[in-house]
C-alpha cells in the first residue's frame, strides 16, 4: 500500500462499530486519516460530527444517512463511501450538486444474495418448510404435499446488476430458462424481455433491482402466472405489498420468499407474518463472512484511492471519481 504525503484526511465513520475496531481495520492507511465517530447515534450528533468531515463512511443500517441538510452541514465533504449496495437515505442529488462522489459496495454480496435467491426458490418449489413442519407434527404427507422441480422452470430476473447477473448464472447452471429485464439491456447470453412480458411469463420471478422512485411498486404480483413463485431480495418497496398478500391469500401465487420489507425489522403486527405461503428472512441474504471480507476490502481500497488522488470505484451519483478537497467558504 503506497500512501502519498499530505495533511491527514478527516474521516467520520457512521457504522455501528467500536471506534478502536475501525482503527485496526485501517492498518497503515490510518497514518493518513484522522478518524472520528459521532458522539451518539442520533441526528444532532451526526450533524455535529459532519462539520469538519472530508470523507464519510456510511452507516449500512441506514439509521444515519446524508440528506440535503446533512450535506449542507458538511462544507468540507469530498467523498462518501457507503459500505453496502443500497444507498437508501442518502440524497444523491444534493451530494452531486456539492461535487461529492458517493460510492457503494456493489458486487460484494452478489454471490451471497444469488445463493439465497436460488435456495429460496428451491425451498418454495420443493415445499421444504411445509414438509419439515408436517413431519415434526407427526404427519406424513408424502402423496399430497405437492413439491415440484425447479429444473426447467422459466426464471425471470428483474434487475441485472452484479447480483442479477450472478442470479442468472446460478439459475441457468441449475437448468432453468433464464430471461431478464433491466432499464438498460445488456449484451449477455440471456434473453431480454419487456417487464410486463417477463412478469407474465415467469414461473419464478427473482427481484434484485435497486430501489428508486422509478422502481418503487415496480412489481405487481397479480400479473404473475397462477401458481408461480416470487423471490424478493431487492427492497421491500419494489414489490407491491398489498398485491402480494392478496395474490398469496387467494392462492394465485404458489408462494413467495422475502428477505426485505417495507419496514425493517418486520413489525409484530405486519400481516405478512400470518401468510403460510411466505418464506421470511431477516435481510440476511448477503450477510456472509465472504461478503463482509469483500466489502471491507472495497471500502479500504476506495479510501486509499481517495486520499491518494486516484479514481474511486462504484460511484453511483455521476460525480467525477477523483476525490478533491473542498473549501468551507466555497461550498454552495
TIMI-59602 format. One record per residue (C-alpha): residue in three letters; x, z, y. Coordinates in steps of 0.2 Angstrom, whole numbers, plus 5000, padded with zeros to 4 digits. Layout:
% TIMI-59602
ALAXZY...
END
This chain:
% TIMI-59602
UNK500050005000UNK500849945016UNK500250035032UNK500649975049UNK501250095063UNK500050145077UNK498850285083UNK497850365069UNK496050295067UNK494650425070UNK493550415054UNK491950505051UNK491350515033UNK489550545030UNK489450555011UNK488850725005UNK490650764998UNK491850905002UNK493050855016UNK494550915005UNK494050794991UNK493850655003UNK495550685010UNK496350674992UNK495450514989UNK496350435004UNK498050464997UNK499450385008UNK498050305019UNK497750475026UNK499350465036UNK498450335047UNK496750415048UNK496050575057UNK494650615045UNK493150725050UNK491350755044UNK489850815053UNK489650995055UNK487950995047UNK486950865038UNK485650835052UNK485450715066UNK486150825080UNK487750845071UNK487850665067UNK487650615085UNK488950745090UNK490150685077UNK490050505082UNK490650525100UNK492550495095UNK492250395079UNK493050225077UNK492650205059UNK491150275049UNK491050285031UNK489150285027UNK488050405018UNK487450325001UNK485950445001UNK485350365017UNK484950535024UNK486150505038UNK486150325045UNK486650225061UNK485050175070UNK485150105088UNK485350275096UNK486750325084UNK487650165088UNK487450195107UNK488150375104UNK489750295096UNK490550195110UNK492250185101UNK491450125085UNK492349975077UNK491849975059UNK490550045047UNK490950045028UNK489350085018UNK489850145000UNK488350074992UNK487449904990UNK485949955001UNK486149975020UNK484450055022UNK484350145039UNK485750065047UNK485249955062UNK486149795058UNK485649715074UNK486249855085UNK487949855076UNK488149665078UNK487649675096UNK489049805098UNK490349695089UNK490449815074UNK490549745057UNK489549835043UNK490249815025UNK489349865010UNK489949894992UNK489049734985UNK489549694967UNK490249864962UNK488749914952UNK488249734946UNK488649774928UNK487849944928UNK486249884936UNK486149724925UNK486449834909UNK485049944915UNK483849794918UNK484249724900UNK484049894892UNK482349924901UNK481749754896UNK482149794878UNK481349964879UNK479749894885UNK479649744874UNK480149854858UNK479049994865UNK480450114861UNK479650264871UNK477950244863UNK478750244846UNK479850394849UNK478350494856UNK477250444841UNK478550494828UNK478850664837UNK476950694837UNK476850664818UNK476150494819UNK476750334810UNK476050184820UNK477150054810UNK475749924810UNK474849944826UNK476249984839UNK476449804843UNK478349784848UNK478949604852UNK480649524853UNK481449494869UNK482449354862UNK481749184868UNK480749264882UNK480649174899UNK481549284911UNK481449264930UNK482749344941UNK482149374959UNK483749384970UNK485349304965UNK486749404972UNK488149484961UNK486849594952UNK485649444950UNK486949334943UNK487549464931UNK485749494925UNK485649304922UNK487249304911UNK486649454901UNK484949394898UNK485549224895UNK486849284882UNK485349384874UNK484549214870UNK483249214885UNK482749064895UNK483349124912UNK482749054929UNK482949124947UNK482349124965UNK483349174980UNK483249124998UNK484749014996UNK484848914980UNK486548914971UNK487548794961UNK487348894945UNK486948854927UNK485148924928UNK483548834934UNK482948874952UNK481048904954UNK480048924969UNK479549114970UNK477649084966UNK478148974951UNK479449104945UNK478249244946UNK476849154937UNK477949084923UNK479049234918UNK478749344903UNK479949464911UNK480249474929UNK481849564935UNK481849614953UNK483549634961UNK483449574979UNK483949674994UNK482549755004UNK482249675022UNK480749645032UNK480749475024UNK480649545006UNK479549695009UNK478049674997UNK478849514991UNK478249534973UNK476349544969UNK476249594950UNK474449524949UNK475149354950UNK476249384934UNK475649314917UNK474549434906UNK475549544895UNK477149514905UNK478449644910UNK479149694927UNK480849774929UNK481249834947UNK483049884951UNK483049824969UNK482049944981UNK480350014978UNK479549924993UNK480049754987UNK478549764974UNK476849794980UNK476549964973UNK474649964974UNK474549794965UNK475749854952UNK474750014947UNK473149904947UNK473949774935UNK474549914924UNK472950014923UNK471949854920UNK473049804906UNK473549644914UNK475449694913UNK476149744897UNK477249864906UNK478549894920UNK480149984922UNK480650064939UNK482250134944UNK481750134963UNK480250194973UNK479450184990UNK479950374992UNK481350454983UNK481350574974UNK479650524967UNK478350644975UNK477550754962UNK475850684966UNK476350504965UNK475050404954UNK476550314946UNK476950474936UNK475250454927UNK475450274921UNK475850274902UNK476450094904UNK477850134915UNK479650174911UNK480350284926UNK482150314930UNK482950414945UNK483850274954UNK485250284942UNK485450104936UNK487150084945UNK487750264943UNK489150254931UNK490950314931UNK491450124931UNK490350084946UNK490950234955UNK492850184952UNK492550014959UNK491550074974UNK493050194978UNK494250054977UNK493249944988UNK493050075001UNK494850115001UNK495449935001UNK494249895016UNK494850055026UNK496649995023UNK496249825029UNK495349885044UNK496749995050UNK498049865047UNK497149725056UNK496749625041UNK494949555037UNK493749675028UNK492649615014UNK490749615011UNK490249615030UNK488349595030UNK487949585048UNK488849425053UNK490149505064UNK492049455064UNK492849535048UNK494449585058UNK494149755065UNK494649785083UNK494649955093UNK493349975106UNK493550055123UNK492250195128UNK491950115145UNK491649935140UNK490349965126UNK488649895131
END
